[in-house]
């Protein structure tokens, strides 16, 4: 993953990262790689695997349910004790909806997992009030400062 963008450093001194990728299943693996690169840069590779899993679930959800050709993947550290992961897509009308998974289904547990593992999660519409162009689905986890 050579074309990731480091965004401005926070007051904590930790850069955030983002990259645009195709909305295809293989992007989940690339998102995990990006998260692990960021965690390594921050010295959090031992305690950041929850953030890696959360980002993977968010990307997988966007690949399955969003629309458009691409996704924006974000890995950030807005404070020394928090990791923020997000996926931006162009499907504002398709917001995340947690549904109880069927016992015998092979899928459908992604948002349940996100809700259990994240300290906070949600989504934000992007663009003008009544006519958003997309949304950002995000999750945060706490780590040692």
N, C-alpha and C positions, 0 to 999 in steps of 0.2 A: 504494500500500500504506500506508494510514493507520492501521491498528490494530495495528501491531507493538508489542511490549512490550520496553522496555529493562529488562534485569535489572540487578541491583546491579553497580556498577563493581568490577572486580578491583583488586588492589593495584597493578597496572600503570596504573590509571586508565582503562582501556578498558571501556566498557559492552559487554555481550553482548545479543543480540536473539533473540526467539522469537515465533512466531506460529502459530496453528492455522488450517489450511485444509482444504477438502474434498479427498478422495482422488480427484482427477480429473486428467487429463493437463495441463490449463492451470496447475496448481499448480507445475509445474516452472519456468515462466516467472516466476511470482510469487516463487519461491524464489531465482532468479537476481537478481531486482530487490532482494530483501532483502539478499542477500549483497553486492551492489554498493553499496547504501546504507551498510551497515556498513563496508565497505572504504573508502568515501569519508570516513566519520566518523573512521576510524583513520588516514587519510592513506596508505592502501596500495592505491589503485586501480590503480597501475601494476604491482604484483607479485602481486596477489591473484586473478587470473583463474583460476588452477588451482583455488582454493577454490570459485569460482563453478561451474566445470565439475563438480567433485566433488559439490557439493550437488545440482546438476541431475541427475546420474546416480543419486544416492541417492533423490531424490524419484521419479524415473521408475521405479526398481526397486520402490519401495513402492507406487506407483500400480498397477503391473502385478501384483505378487505378494502384497501384504498384504491385509488385510481391514479392515472398519470403514469408517465414513463420513468420517473425518478423519485428518489427519496433523499432528504438531507439528514445526515446522521451527526449527532452532537454528543461530545463527551467533554464535560467541563467540571471544574472544581471551584464553585463560587465562594466557598469558605474552606478553611483548612480542615474542617471536620465533616465536609459533605462532598459527595460525588453526584453529579447531575448528568443523566443520560436522556436523550430525546431523539425522536424521529419526526421530521416534518414531511407532510405529504400534501397533495392538492385535492383532497377529498373532504371538504368541510362538512358535507352533509352526511358523512359516514363516521360518526364519532364512536369511540370505544364503548361497547356495551358488554358488561360482564353477565354471562349466563351460566347457570349451573350446567356443568358438562354431563353428558350421558355416561353412565358407569362403564359401558362397553365401547365408547367412542375412543378413537386413537388420537383425537385432537380436541380443541375447545377448552383447554385449561390455562392458556397463556395469561389472560388477564387475572384469573384467580391466583395464579402464581405471582404475578406482579403485585397484586394487592397484599399478598401475604409477606413477600420479601422486602418490598420497598417501605421506607419510613414515611414517604409521601409519594403520591403519584396523581396524575390528572391529565387534562388536555386544555389547550388554549387555542381559540380561533385566531387566525392571522388575516389581516386585511381590514377593510372598512366594516363598520358595525353590522349592517344588514346584508352585506355582500362579501363575506370573507372569501379569500382565494384558497385557503388551506387551513391546516391545523398542525399543532405541535403536541404530540403525546409524549409525556415525560415521566421520569421517576427519579427519586433521590434516595440515597442511602447515607447513613452516618458512618464515619470512619474515625480513627484516632487522629487527633490534631497533630 
